[in-house]
Amino acid sequence: MAPLALAAIKIAASFIPEMIGKVAGPDAQNVAAKVVDIAQAVTGTADPDSALAVLNASPDKVLEFRQAIAAQQADLEKAYLIDTQSARDRDVELAKAGVKNYRANGLAAGAGFLIILCLALAVWQSDMDENAKAIITLVLGRALGWVDQIFGFEFGTNRSSQTKDNTINNLTK
């Protein structure tokens, strides 16, 4: 693991444990760099170890650091919401123009076909070895995730989707 990532994990573990998954997740290097940059900016230090030492010594700096991380997360959430809204707006404009979104329909149909294929293989090829079953289960889970994303995009997933829609509308004004 890169030294920057280790430093970010130390800082996150001590002061923002909810960020551990992001620091060690798929975009770990970028998240780690941001966590360390924010820690250094807040503490006025030049390296991650010094930033960690200052944070350990100063509760005020910890509070300032947590606020800076929260602001960064809010900015990332705003970008995601604006991106989602622009994709929804595109679909609305296509529908108004009388154009079908063949790409999205094709992707949804492909995910549905993949689900049916995986289920059929699981039912009719029950004598497969465990590795093949594991791979089919993995592919099936991924395809079900795509369907979940499609429904979430098209219909919203719960009451918080309404809140997100309202947030998007307020941000785009």
C-alpha positions, 0 to 999 in steps of 0.5 A: 500500500502506498505511503499516502494511503497509509497516512490517510487511513491513519488520519481517517481511522483517528478522526473520521472513521466513516471515511475508512471505506472510501480511503480503502475503496475503489477510488482509494488513491484519489480519496487518500490524497484529498484526505491528506491534503485537507489534513495538511491544509487545516493543520498548516503542515507539510507532511501527513505525519505532522498533520496527524500529530497536530490533529492528535494535539488539537481538538479545535483542529479536529473539528475544523478537519471534520468540517472540511471533510464534510464540505468536500463530501457535500461537493461530491454529492452535489456533483453526483446529483447534478450529473443524475439530473442532467441524465434524467433531463436528457431522457425527458428531452428525448421523450418530448422529441418523440425519440426512444432511448434505444441505448438505455432500453438495450442495456436494460434488456441485456441485463434482463436477458443476462439474469434469465440466462444465469437463472436458467444455467443455475436450474438446468445445469445443477451438476456444475462444479462449485467454481462455475456456480460461483462465477454464475452467481457473481454475474447474476448479482452484478446484473441484478445490481444493474436492474436496481440502478435502472429502477433507482434512476427511473423511479427513485428508490425511496423517500430519500429520492424525493429529497434528492430530486428536491436538492437537485432542483434547488442546486440547479436554480 
